Amino acid sequence: MSQIHQISQPNIMDVDWSKIPAPEDDGGTKHLKGMTVPPVALQATDGSKVTLALQKGRVVVFAYPRTGEPGQIALVDDWDMIPGARGCTPQTCSFRDLFKDLKEAGASSVFGLSTQSHDYQKAMTDRLHVPFPVLSDEKLELTKAMNLPTMEAAGLTLIKRLALIVDDGRIAHVFYPVFPPDQNAADVLAWLQANPR
């Protein structure tokens, strides 16, 4: 296992994606399109409990391994070299910046999703002024129920980066693998605009 990196990462948003390895399609989401989302309730950063299976309308869910904090040490020393690991904050900020456009394009709700704790996610959404709830699957209940693709780092199980379009509890479209992460929201927006309900 990698040792904890002792160098801080001050520029979480400043990434040269040409130097970051892109994830490959390992088939980890091929079973998801058409699936009915299992009825698992997750803690959200707005204080509510959210069951994606019960959400009405067209819902956008983007999942990511783990957001970092400016000036804090990286999770493992080779984090940037793990395909698909780097870019959680840029991905989240891209959904933040396009939130209004996503709603106008037909998204009734937008949710972020990771296996990080509710407290960690709450601090992140406050710091980055995220206008939508982020869901904590810290106990891996939804991850296991949906058999979402995961990766291991520093003894933690993390969701691989992906995005889902969920129509009334059923998965209509899957974005996977996602690269570069900061383009994910624009790709989702383009799909919504091209595929109105």
TIRO-2110 file (N, C-alpha, C; in Angstrom, 1 decimal):
// TIRO-2110
0.8, -1.2, 0.0, N, 1, A
0.0, 0.0, 0.0, CA, 1, A
0.9, 1.2, 0.0, C, 1, A
0.4, 2.3, -0.7, N, 2, A
1.2, 3.5, -0.8, CA, 2, A
1.2, 4.2, 0.6, C, 2, A
2.3, 4.9, 0.8, N, 3, A
2.4, 5.7, 2.0, CA, 3, A
1.8, 7.0, 1.8, C, 3, A
1.4, 7.7, 3.0, N, 4, A
0.7, 9.0, 2.9, CA, 4, A
1.7, 10.0, 2.4, C, 4, A
1.3, 10.8, 1.4, N, 5, A
2.1, 11.8, 0.8, CA, 5, A
2.3, 13.0, 1.7, C, 5, A
3.5, 13.4, 1.9, N, 6, A
3.8, 14.5, 2.8, CA, 6, A
3.8, 15.9, 2.2, C, 6, A
3.5, 16.0, 0.9, N, 7, A
3.5, 17.2, 0.2, CA, 7, A
2.0, 17.7, 0.0, C, 7, A
1.8, 19.0, 0.3, N, 8, A
0.4, 19.4, 0.2, CA, 8, A
0.0, 19.6, -1.2, C, 8, A
-1.3, 19.7, -1.5, N, 9, A
-1.8, 19.9, -2.9, CA, 9, A
-2.5, 21.2, -2.9, C, 9, A
-1.8, 22.3, -3.0, N, 10, A
-2.5, 23.6, -3.0, CA, 10, A
-3.4, 23.9, -4.2, C, 10, A
-3.1, 23.3, -5.3, N, 11, A
-3.8, 23.7, -6.5, CA, 11, A
-4.7, 22.6, -7.0, C, 11, A
-5.8, 22.3, -6.2, N, 12, A
-6.7, 21.2, -6.5, CA, 12, A
-7.4, 21.5, -7.9, C, 12, A
-7.6, 22.7, -8.2, N, 13, A
-8.4, 23.1, -9.4, CA, 13, A
-7.4, 23.2, -10.6, C, 13, A
-6.1, 23.4, -10.4, N, 14, A
-5.2, 23.7, -11.5, CA, 14, A
-4.5, 22.4, -11.9, C, 14, A
-5.1, 21.7, -12.9, N, 15, A
-4.7, 20.4, -13.3, CA, 15, A
-4.4, 20.4, -14.8, C, 15, A
-3.2, 19.9, -15.2, N, 16, A
-2.9, 19.6, -16.6, CA, 16, A
-3.3, 18.2, -16.9, C, 16, A
-4.5, 18.1, -17.5, N, 17, A
-5.1, 16.7, -17.7, CA, 17, A
-4.2, 15.9, -18.7, C, 17, A
-3.4, 16.5, -19.5, N, 18, A
-2.5, 15.7, -20.4, CA, 18, A
-1.5, 14.9, -19.6, C, 18, A
-1.3, 15.3, -18.3, N, 19, A
-0.3, 14.6, -17.5, CA, 19, A
-0.9, 13.6, -16.5, C, 19, A
-2.2, 13.5, -16.6, N, 20, A
-3.0, 12.6, -15.7, CA, 20, A
-3.4, 11.4, -16.5, C, 20, A
-3.2, 10.2, -16.0, N, 21, A
-3.7, 9.0, -16.8, CA, 21, A
-5.2, 8.9, -16.8, C, 21, A
-5.7, 8.7, -18.1, N, 22, A
-7.2, 8.6, -18.2, CA, 22, A
-7.6, 7.2, -17.9, C, 22, A
-8.8, 7.1, -17.2, N, 23, A
-9.3, 5.8, -16.9, CA, 23, A
-9.8, 5.1, -18.2, C, 23, A
-9.8, 3.8, -18.2, N, 24, A
-10.3, 3.0, -19.3, CA, 24, A
-11.6, 2.4, -19.0, C, 24, A
-12.4, 2.1, -20.0, N, 25, A
-13.7, 1.4, -19.7, CA, 25, A
-13.5, 0.0, -19.4, C, 25, A
-13.6, -0.4, -18.1, N, 26, A
-13.4, -1.7, -17.6, CA, 26, A
-14.7, -2.5, -17.6, C, 26, A
-15.8, -1.9, -18.2, N, 27, A
-17.1, -2.6, -18.2, CA, 27, A
-17.8, -2.6, -16.9, C, 27, A
-17.3, -1.8, -16.0, N, 28, A
-17.9, -1.7, -14.6, CA, 28, A
-19.3, -1.2, -14.5, C, 28, A
-19.8, -0.5, -15.6, N, 29, A
-21.2, 0.0, -15.5, CA, 29, A
-22.1, -0.6, -16.5, C, 29, A
-21.7, -1.6, -17.2, N, 30, A
-22.5, -2.1, -18.3, CA, 30, A
-23.8, -2.7, -17.9, C, 30, A
-23.9, -3.0, -16.6, N, 31, A
-25.2, -3.6, -16.1, CA, 31, A
-26.2, -2.5, -15.6, C, 31, A
-25.7, -1.2, -15.6, N, 32, A
-26.5, -0.2, -14.9, CA, 32, A
-27.7, 0.4, -15.8, C, 32, A
-27.5, 0.6, -17.1, N, 33, A
-28.5, 1.2, -17.9, CA, 33, A
-29.8, 0.3, -17.9, C, 33, A
-30.9, 0.9, -17.6, N, 34, A
-32.2, 0.2, -17.4, CA, 34, A
-32.5, -0.3, -16.1, C, 34, A
-31.5, -0.3, -15.2, N, 35, A
-31.6, -0.7, -13.8, CA, 35, A
-32.6, 0.2, -13.0, C, 35, A
-33.4, -0.4, -12.2, N, 36, A
-34.2, 0.3, -11.2, CA, 36, A
-33.3, 0.5, -10.0, C, 36, A
-33.1, 1.8, -9.6, N, 37, A
-32.2, 2.1, -8.4, CA, 37, A
-32.8, 1.5, -7.2, C, 37, A
-32.0, 0.8, -6.4, N, 38, A
-32.4, 0.1, -5.2, CA, 38, A
-32.9, 1.2, -4.2, C, 38, A
-33.9, 0.9, -3.3, N, 39, A
-34.4, 1.9, -2.3, CA, 39, A
-33.5, 2.0, -1.1, C, 39, A
-32.4, 2.7, -1.3, N, 40, A
-31.4, 2.9, -0.2, CA, 40, A
-31.4, 4.4, 0.2, C, 40, A
-31.7, 4.7, 1.4, N, 41, A
-31.7, 6.1, 1.9, CA, 41, A
-30.3, 6.6, 2.3, C, 41, A
-29.8, 7.7, 1.8, N, 42, A
-28.5, 8.2, 2.1, CA, 42, A
-28.6, 9.6, 2.7, C, 42, A
-27.7, 9.9, 3.6, N, 43, A
-27.6, 11.2, 4.3, CA, 43, A
-27.1, 12.2, 3.2, C, 43, A
-27.8, 13.4, 3.2, N, 44, A
-27.4, 14.4, 2.2, CA, 44, A
-26.9, 15.6, 3.0, C, 44, A
-26.1, 16.4, 2.3, N, 45, A
-25.5, 17.6, 2.9, CA, 45, A
-26.5, 18.6, 3.4, C, 45, A
-27.7, 18.6, 2.8, N, 46, A
-28.7, 19.6, 3.2, CA, 46, A
-29.5, 19.1, 4.5, C, 46, A
-29.0, 18.0, 5.1, N, 47, A
-29.7, 17.5, 6.3, CA, 47, A
-30.8, 16.5, 6.1, C, 47, A
-31.1, 16.3, 4.8, N, 48, A
-32.2, 15.3, 4.5, CA, 48, A
-31.7, 13.9, 4.3, C, 48, A
-32.6, 13.0, 4.2, N, 49, A
-32.2, 11.6, 3.8, CA, 49, A
-32.8, 11.5, 2.4, C, 49, A
-32.0, 11.1, 1.4, N, 50, A
-32.5, 11.0, 0.0, CA, 50, A
-32.4, 9.5, -0.4, C, 50, A
-33.6, 9.1, -1.0, N, 51, A
-33.7, 7.8, -1.6, CA, 51, A
-33.8, 8.0, -3.1, C, 51, A
-32.8, 7.8, -3.8, N, 52, A
-32.8, 8.1, -5.3, CA, 52, A
-33.9, 7.3, -6.0, C, 52, A
-34.2, 6.2, -5.5, N, 53, A
-35.3, 5.3, -6.1, CA, 53, A
-36.6, 6.0, -6.1, C, 53, A
-36.8, 6.9, -5.1, N, 54, A
-38.1, 7.6, -5.0, CA, 54, A
-38.2, 9.0, -5.6, C, 54, A
-37.1, 9.4, -6.2, N, 55, A
-37.0, 10.8, -6.7, CA, 55, A
-37.8, 10.8, -8.0, C, 55, A
-38.7, 11.8, -8.2, N, 56, A
-39.5, 11.9, -9.3, CA, 56, A
-38.8, 12.8, -10.4, C, 56, A
-39.1, 12.5, -11.7, N, 57, A
-38.6, 13.2, -12.7, CA, 57, A
-37.2, 12.7, -13.2, C, 57, A
-36.5, 13.6, -13.8, N, 58, A
-35.1, 13.3, -14.4, CA, 58, A
-34.1, 13.8, -13.4, C, 58, A
-33.3, 12.9, -12.9, N, 59, A
-32.3, 13.2, -11.8, CA, 59, A
-30.9, 12.9, -12.4, C, 59, A
-30.0, 13.8, -12.1, N, 60, A
-28.6, 13.7, -12.4, CA, 60, A
-27.8, 13.3, -11.2, C, 60, A
-27.1, 12.2, -11.2, N, 61, A
-26.3, 11.8, -10.1, CA, 61, A
-24.8, 11.7, -10.6, C, 61, A
-23.9, 12.4, -10.0, N, 62, A
-22.5, 12.2, -10.4, CA, 62, A
-21.7, 11.7, -9.2, C, 62, A
-21.0, 10.6, -9.4, N, 63, A
-20.2, 10.0, -8.3, CA, 63, A
-18.7, 10.2, -8.6, C, 63, A
-18.0, 10.3, -7.5, N, 64, A
-16.5, 10.5, -7.6, CA, 64, A
-15.8, 9.8, -6.4, C, 64, A
-14.5, 9.6, -6.5, N, 65, A
-13.8, 8.9, -5.5, CA, 65, A
-13.7, 9.7, -4.2, C, 65, A
-13.2, 10.9, -4.2, N, 66, A
-12.9, 11.6, -3.0, CA, 66, A
-12.4, 13.0, -3.3, C, 66, A
-13.1, 14.0, -2.8, N, 67, A
-12.6, 15.4, -2.9, CA, 67, A
-11.5, 15.7, -2.0, C, 67, A
-10.6, 16.5, -2.4, N, 68, A
-9.5, 16.9, -1.5, CA, 68, A
-9.7, 18.2, -0.9, C, 68, A
-8.8, 18.7, -0.1, N, 69, A
-8.8, 20.0, 0.5, CA, 69, A
-7.6, 20.8, 0.2, C, 69, A
-7.7, 22.0, -0.2, N, 70, A
-6.5, 22.8, -0.5, CA, 70, A
-5.5, 22.8, 0.7, C, 70, A
-4.3, 22.6, 0.4, N, 71, A
-3.2, 22.6, 1.4, CA, 71, A
-3.1, 21.4, 2.2, C, 71, A
-4.0, 20.4, 2.0, N, 72, A
-4.0, 19.1, 2.8, CA, 72, A
-3.2, 18.1, 2.0, C, 72, A
-2.7, 17.1, 2.8, N, 73, A
-1.9, 16.1, 2.1, CA, 73, A
-2.8, 15.2, 1.3, C, 73, A
-2.3, 14.6, 0.2, N, 74, A
-3.0, 13.7, -0.7, CA, 74, A
-3.2, 12.4, 0.1, C, 74, A
-4.3, 11.7, -0.4, N, 75, A
-4.6, 10.4, 0.3, CA, 75, A
-3.5, 9.4, 0.2, C, 75, A
-2.9, 9.3, -0.9, N, 76, A
-1.7, 8.4, -1.1, CA, 76, A
-0.7, 9.1, -2.0, C, 76, A
0.5, 8.6, -1.9, N, 77, A
1.6, 9.4, -2.6, CA, 77, A
1.5, 9.4, -4.1, C, 77, A
0.8, 8.4, -4.7, N, 78, A
0.7, 8.3, -6.2, CA, 78, A
-0.8, 8.6, -6.6, C, 78, A
-1.5, 9.4, -5.8, N, 79, A
-3.0, 9.6, -6.1, CA, 79, A
-3.2, 10.1, -7.6, C, 79, A
-2.4, 11.0, -8.0, N, 80, A
-2.6, 11.6, -9.4, CA, 80, A
-2.3, 10.5, -10.5, C, 80, A
-1.5, 9.5, -10.2, N, 81, A
-1.2, 8.5, -11.2, CA, 81, A
-2.2, 7.3, -11.2, C, 81, A
-3.2, 7.3, -10.3, N, 82, A
-4.2, 6.3, -10.3, CA, 82, A
-5.3, 6.8, -11.4, C, 82, A
-5.4, 6.0, -12.5, N, 83, A
-6.4, 6.5, -13.5, CA, 83, A
-7.8, 6.7, -12.9, C, 83, A
-8.3, 8.0, -13.1, N, 84, A
-9.6, 8.3, -12.6, CA, 84, A
-9.7, 8.9, -11.2, C, 84, A
-8.5, 8.9, -10.5, N, 85, A
-8.6, 9.4, -9.2, CA, 85, A
-8.6, 10.9, -9.1, C, 85, A
-7.8, 11.6, -9.8, N, 86, A
-7.6, 13.1, -9.7, CA, 86, A
-8.8, 13.8, -10.3, C, 86, A
-9.3, 14.8, -9.7, N, 87, A
-10.3, 15.6, -10.4, CA, 87, A
-11.7, 15.7, -9.8, C, 87, A
-11.8, 15.3, -8.5, N, 88, A
-13.2, 15.3, -7.9, CA, 88, A
-13.7, 16.7, -7.6, C, 88, A
-12.8, 17.6, -7.2, N, 89, A
-13.2, 18.9, -6.9, CA, 89, A
-13.5, 19.7, -8.2, C, 89, A
-12.7, 19.6, -9.3, N, 90, A
-13.1, 20.2, -10.6, CA, 90, A
-14.4, 19.6, -11.1, C, 90, A
-14.6, 18.3, -10.9, N, 91, A
-15.9, 17.7, -11.4, CA, 91, A
-17.1, 18.3, -10.6, C, 91, A
-17.0, 18.4, -9.3, N, 92, A
-18.0, 19.0, -8.5, CA, 92, A
-18.3, 20.4, -8.9, C, 92, A
-17.2, 21.2, -9.0, N, 93, A
-17.3, 22.6, -9.4, CA, 93, A
-18.0, 22.8, -10.8, C, 93, A
-17.7, 21.9, -11.7, N, 94, A
-18.3, 22.0, -13.0, CA, 94, A
-19.8, 21.8, -12.9, C, 94, A
-20.3, 20.9, -12.0, N, 95, A
-21.7, 20.7, -11.8, CA, 95, A
-22.3, 21.9, -11.1, C, 95, A
-21.5, 22.5, -10.2, N, 96, A
-22.0, 23.7, -9.5, CA, 96, A
-22.2, 24.8, -10.5, C, 96, A
-21.2, 25.0, -11.4, N, 97, A
-21.2, 26.1, -12.3, CA, 97, A
-22.3, 26.0, -13.4, C, 97, A
-22.7, 24.8, -13.7, N, 98, A
-23.7, 24.5, -14.7, CA, 98, A
-25.0, 24.1, -14.1, C, 98, A
-25.2, 24.2, -12.8, N, 99, A
-26.4, 23.8, -12.1, CA, 99, A
-27.7, 24.4, -12.7, C, 99, A
-27.7, 25.7, -12.9, N, 100, A
-28.9, 26.3, -13.5, CA, 100, A
-29.2, 25.8, -14.9, C, 100, A
-28.1, 25.6, -15.7, N, 101, A
-28.3, 25.1, -17.1, CA, 101, A
-28.8, 23.7, -17.1, C, 101, A
-28.3, 22.9, -16.1, N, 102, A
-28.8, 21.5, -16.0, CA, 102, A
-30.3, 21.5, -15.7, C, 102, A
-30.7, 22.3, -14.8, N, 103, A
-32.1, 22.4, -14.4, CA, 103, A
-33.0, 22.9, -15.6, C, 103, A
-32.5, 23.9, -16.3, N, 104, A
-33.2, 24.4, -17.5, CA, 104, A
-33.3, 23.3, -18.6, C, 104, A
-32.3, 22.4, -18.6, N, 105, A
-32.3, 21.3, -19.6, CA, 105, A
-33.1, 20.1, -19.2, C, 105, A
-33.8, 20.2, -18.0, N, 106, A
-34.7, 19.1, -17.7, CA, 106, A
-34.4, 18.3, -16.4, C, 106, A
-33.3, 18.6, -15.8, N, 107, A
-32.9, 17.9, -14.5, CA, 107, A
-33.8, 18.4, -13.4, C, 107, A
-34.6, 17.6, -12.8, N, 108, A
-35.4, 18.0, -11.7, CA, 108, A
-34.6, 18.1, -10.4, C, 108, A
-33.5, 17.3, -10.3, N, 109, A
-32.6, 17.4, -9.2, CA, 109, A
-31.2, 17.0, -9.7, C, 109, A
-30.2, 17.5, -9.0, N, 110, A
-28.8, 17.1, -9.2, CA, 110, A
-28.2, 16.7, -7.8, C, 110, A
-27.5, 15.5, -7.8, N, 111, A
-26.9, 15.1, -6.6, CA, 111, A
-25.4, 14.6, -6.9, C, 111, A
-24.5, 15.0, -5.9, N, 112, A
-23.2, 14.4, -5.9, CA, 112, A
-23.3, 13.1, -5.0, C, 112, A
-22.3, 12.2, -5.2, N, 113, A
-22.3, 11.0, -4.5, CA, 113, A
-20.9, 10.5, -4.3, C, 113, A
-20.5, 10.2, -3.0, N, 114, A
-19.2, 9.6, -2.7, CA, 114, A
-19.3, 8.8, -1.5, C, 114, A
-18.2, 8.1, -1.2, N, 115, A
-18.2, 7.3, 0.1, CA, 115, A
-17.6, 8.1, 1.2, C, 115, A
-17.4, 9.4, 1.1, N, 116, A
-16.8, 10.2, 2.1, CA, 116, A
-17.9, 10.4, 3.2, C, 116, A
-17.5, 10.8, 4.4, N, 117, A
-18.5, 11.0, 5.5, CA, 117, A
-19.3, 12.2, 5.2, C, 117, A
-20.5, 12.3, 5.8, N, 118, A
-21.4, 13.4, 5.7, CA, 118, A
-20.7, 14.7, 6.2, C, 118, A
-20.0, 14.6, 7.3, N, 119, A
-19.3, 15.8, 7.8, CA, 119, A
-18.2, 16.4, 6.8, C, 119, A
-17.5, 15.4, 6.2, N, 120, A
-16.5, 15.9, 5.2, CA, 120, A
-17.2, 16.5, 4.0, C, 120, A
-18.2, 15.9, 3.6, N, 121, A
-19.0, 16.4, 2.4, CA, 121, A
-19.6, 17.8, 2.7, C, 121, A
-20.1, 17.9, 3.9, N, 122, A
-20.8, 19.2, 4.3, CA, 122, A
-19.7, 20.3, 4.3, C, 122, A
-18.6, 20.0, 4.8, N, 123, A
-17.5, 21.0, 4.8, CA, 123, A
-17.1, 21.4, 3.4, C, 123, A
-17.1, 20.4, 2.5, N, 124, A
-16.7, 20.6, 1.1, CA, 124, A
-17.8, 21.5, 0.4, C, 124, A
-19.1, 21.1, 0.6, N, 125, A
-20.1, 21.9, -0.1, CA, 125, A
-20.2, 23.3, 0.4, C, 125, A
-20.0, 23.5, 1.7, N, 126, A
-19.9, 24.9, 2.3, CA, 126, A
-18.8, 25.7, 1.7, C, 126, A
-17.6, 25.0, 1.6, N, 127, A
-16.4, 25.7, 1.1, CA, 127, A
-16.5, 26.1, -0.4, C, 127, A
-17.1, 25.2, -1.1, N, 128, A
-17.2, 25.4, -2.6, CA, 128, A
-18.5, 26.0, -3.0, C, 128, A
-19.4, 26.3, -2.1, N, 129, A
-20.7, 26.9, -2.4, CA, 129, A
-21.5, 26.0, -3.4, C, 129, A
-21.6, 24.7, -3.1, N, 130, A
-22.3, 23.8, -3.9, CA, 130, A
-23.8, 23.9, -3.7, C, 130, A
-24.6, 24.2, -4.8, N, 131, A
-26.0, 24.5, -4.6, CA, 131, A
-27.0, 23.3, -4.6, C, 131, A
-26.4, 22.1, -4.6, N, 132, A
-27.2, 20.9, -4.6, CA, 132, A
-26.7, 19.9, -3.5, C, 132, A
-27.5, 19.0, -3.1, N, 133, A
-27.0, 18.0, -2.0, CA, 133, A
-26.0, 17.0, -2.6, C, 133, A
-25.1, 16.7, -1.7, N, 134, A
-24.1, 15.6, -1.9, CA, 134, A
-24.4, 14.5, -1.0, C, 134, A
-24.5, 13.3, -1.5, N, 135, A
-24.9, 12.1, -0.7, CA, 135, A
-23.8, 11.3, -0.2, C, 135, A
-23.8, 10.9, 1.0, N, 136, A
-22.8, 10.1, 1.6, CA, 136, A
-23.2, 8.6, 1.6, C, 136, A
-22.4, 7.8, 0.9, N, 137, A
-22.6, 6.3, 1.0, CA, 137, A
-21.4, 5.7, 1.7, C, 137, A
-21.1, 6.3, 2.9, N, 138, A
-20.0, 5.9, 3.7, CA, 138, A
-20.0, 4.4, 4.1, C, 138, A
-21.2, 3.8, 4.2, N, 139, A
-21.3, 2.4, 4.6, CA, 139, A
-21.4, 1.5, 3.3, C, 139, A
-21.3, 2.1, 2.1, N, 140, A
-21.3, 1.4, 0.9, CA, 140, A
-22.6, 0.7, 0.6, C, 140, A
-23.7, 1.1, 1.2, N, 141, A
-25.0, 0.4, 1.0, CA, 141, A
-25.5, 0.5, -0.5, C, 141, A
-25.5, 1.7, -1.0, N, 142, A
-25.9, 1.9, -2.4, CA, 142, A
-24.9, 1.4, -3.4, C, 142, A
-23.6, 1.6, -3.1, N, 143, A
-22.6, 1.1, -3.9, CA, 143, A
-22.6, -0.4, -4.1, C, 143, A
-22.9, -1.1, -3.0, N, 144, A
-23.0, -2.6, -3.1, CA, 144, A
-24.3, -3.0, -3.7, C, 144, A
-25.4, -2.3, -3.4, N, 145, A
-26.7, -2.7, -3.9, CA, 145, A
-26.7, -2.5, -5.4, C, 145, A
-26.0, -1.5, -6.0, N, 146, A
-26.0, -1.3, -7.4, CA, 146, A
-24.8, -1.9, -8.1, C, 146, A
-23.9, -2.4, -7.3, N, 147, A
-22.6, -3.0, -7.8, CA, 147, A
-21.9, -1.9, -8.6, C, 147, A
-21.7, -0.7, -8.0, N, 148, A
-21.0, 0.3, -8.7, CA, 148, A
-19.5, 0.0, -8.8, C, 148, A
-18.9, 0.5, -9.8, N, 149, A
-17.4, 0.2, -9.9, CA, 149, A
-16.7, 1.0, -8.8, C, 149, A
-15.7, 0.3, -8.2, N, 150, A
-15.0, 0.9, -7.1, CA, 150, A
-13.5, 0.7, -7.3, C, 150, A
-12.7, 1.5, -6.5, N, 151, A
-11.3, 1.4, -6.4, CA, 151, A
-10.9, 1.4, -5.0, C, 151, A
-9.7, 0.9, -4.7, N, 152, A
-9.2, 0.9, -3.3, CA, 152, A
-8.0, 1.8, -3.2, C, 152, A
-8.0, 2.6, -2.2, N, 153, A
-6.8, 3.5, -1.9, CA, 153, A
-6.7, 3.7, -0.4, C, 153, A
-5.5, 3.6, 0.1, N, 154, A
-5.3, 3.8, 1.6, CA, 154, A
-6.3, 3.0, 2.4, C, 154, A
-6.7, 1.8, 2.0, N, 155, A
-7.6, 1.0, 2.8, CA, 155, A
-9.0, 1.4, 2.7, C, 155, A
-9.3, 2.4, 1.8, N, 156, A
-10.7, 2.9, 1.6, CA, 156, A
-11.3, 2.3, 0.3, C, 156, A
-12.6, 2.1, 0.3, N, 157, A
-13.3, 1.7, -1.0, CA, 157, A
-13.9, 3.0, -1.5, C, 157, A
-13.6, 3.4, -2.7, N, 158, A
-14.0, 4.6, -3.3, CA, 158, A
-14.8, 4.3, -4.6, C, 158, A
-15.8, 5.1, -4.9, N, 159, A
-16.6, 4.9, -6.1, CA, 159, A
-15.8, 5.5, -7.3, C, 159, A
-15.7, 4.7, -8.4, N, 160, A
-15.0, 5.3, -9.6, CA, 160, A
-15.9, 6.4, -10.1, C, 160, A
-15.3, 7.3, -10.8, N, 161, A
-16.0, 8.5, -11.3, CA, 161, A
-17.0, 8.1, -12.4, C, 161, A
-18.3, 8.5, -12.3, N, 162, A
-19.3, 8.2, -13.2, CA, 162, A
-20.4, 9.2, -13.1, C, 162, A
-21.4, 9.2, -14.0, N, 163, A
-22.6, 10.0, -13.9, CA, 163, A
-23.7, 9.2, -14.4, C, 163, A
-24.9, 9.4, -13.8, N, 164, A
-26.1, 8.7, -14.2, CA, 164, A
-27.2, 9.7, -14.4, C, 164, A
-28.0, 9.4, -15.4, N, 165, A
-29.3, 10.1, -15.7, CA, 165, A
-30.4, 9.1, -15.2, C, 165, A
-31.2, 9.4, -14.2, N, 166, A
-32.2, 8.6, -13.6, CA, 166, A
-33.5, 9.2, -13.8, C, 166, A
-34.4, 8.4, -14.6, N, 167, A
-35.7, 8.9, -14.9, CA, 167, A
-36.7, 8.1, -14.0, C, 167, A
-37.3, 8.8, -13.0, N, 168, A
-38.3, 8.2, -12.1, CA, 168, A
-37.8, 6.9, -11.5, C, 168, A
-36.6, 6.9, -11.1, N, 169, A
-36.0, 5.7, -10.4, CA, 169, A
-35.3, 4.7, -11.3, C, 169, A
-35.3, 4.9, -12.6, N, 170, A
-34.7, 3.9, -13.5, CA, 170, A
-33.6, 4.6, -14.3, C, 170, A
-32.4, 4.0, -14.4, N, 171, A
-31.3, 4.6, -15.0, CA, 171, A
-31.5, 4.6, -16.5, C, 171, A
-31.5, 5.8, -17.1, N, 172, A
-31.7, 6.0, -18.5, CA, 172, A
-30.4, 6.1, -19.3, C, 172, A
-29.3, 6.6, -18.6, N, 173, A
-28.0, 6.8, -19.3, CA, 173, A
-26.9, 6.8, -18.3, C, 173, A
-25.7, 6.3, -18.8, N, 174, A
-24.5, 6.2, -17.9, CA, 174, A
-23.4, 6.9, -18.6, C, 174, A
-22.7, 7.7, -17.9, N, 175, A
-21.4, 8.3, -18.4, CA, 175, A
-20.3, 7.6, -17.6, C, 175, A
-19.5, 6.8, -18.4, N, 176, A
-18.4, 6.1, -17.7, CA, 176, A
-17.5, 5.5, -18.8, C, 176, A
-16.2, 5.6, -18.7, N, 177, A
-15.5, 6.4, -17.7, CA, 177, A
-15.6, 7.9, -18.0, C, 177, A
-15.3, 8.7, -17.0, N, 178, A
-15.4, 10.1, -17.1, CA, 178, A
-14.0, 10.7, -17.2, C, 178, A
-13.7, 11.4, -18.2, N, 179, A
-12.4, 12.1, -18.3, CA, 179, A
-12.4, 13.1, -19.5, C, 179, A
-11.9, 14.3, -19.3, N, 180, A
-11.4, 14.8, -18.0, CA, 180, A
-12.6, 15.2, -17.1, C, 180, A
-12.4, 15.1, -15.8, N, 181, A
-13.5, 15.3, -14.9, CA, 181, A
-14.3, 16.6, -15.0, C, 181, A
-13.5, 17.7, -15.3, N, 182, A
-14.1, 19.0, -15.3, CA, 182, A
-15.0, 19.2, -16.6, C, 182, A
-15.1, 18.2, -17.5, N, 183, A
-16.0, 18.3, -18.6, CA, 183, A
-17.2, 17.5, -18.4, C, 183, A
-17.3, 16.8, -17.3, N, 184, A
-18.5, 15.9, -17.1, CA, 184, A
-19.8, 16.6, -17.1, C, 184, A
-19.9, 17.7, -16.4, N, 185, A
-21.2, 18.4, -16.3, CA, 185, A
-21.6, 18.9, -17.7, C, 185, A
-20.6, 19.4, -18.5, N, 186, A
-20.9, 19.9, -19.9, CA, 186, A
-21.4, 18.7, -20.7, C, 186, A
-20.8, 17.5, -20.6, N, 187, A
-21.2, 16.3, -21.3, CA, 187, A
-22.7, 15.9, -20.9, C, 187, A
-22.9, 16.0, -19.6, N, 188, A
-24.3, 15.7, -19.1, CA, 188, A
-25.3, 16.7, -19.7, C, 188, A
-24.9, 18.0, -19.6, N, 189, A
-25.8, 19.0, -20.1, CA, 189, A
-26.1, 18.8, -21.6, C, 189, A
-25.1, 18.5, -22.4, N, 190, A
-25.3, 18.2, -23.8, CA, 190, A
-26.2, 17.0, -24.1, C, 190, A
-26.1, 16.0, -23.2, N, 191, A
-27.0, 14.8, -23.4, CA, 191, A
-28.4, 15.2, -23.0, C, 191, A
-28.6, 16.0, -22.0, N, 192, A
-29.9, 16.4, -21.6, CA, 192, A
-30.6, 17.2, -22.7, C, 192, A
-29.8, 18.1, -23.2, N, 193, A
-30.4, 19.0, -24.3, CA, 193, A
-30.8, 18.2, -25.5, C, 193, A
-30.0, 17.1, -25.8, N, 194, A
-30.2, 16.3, -27.0, CA, 194, A
-31.3, 15.2, -26.8, C, 194, A
-31.6, 14.9, -25.5, N, 195, A
-32.5, 13.9, -25.2, CA, 195, A
-33.6, 14.4, -24.2, C, 195, A
-34.4, 15.3, -24.6, N, 196, A
-35.5, 15.8, -23.7, CA, 196, A
-36.5, 14.7, -23.5, C, 196, A
-37.1, 14.8, -22.3, N, 197, A
-38.2, 13.8, -21.9, CA, 197, A
-39.5, 14.2, -22.6, C, 197, A
END
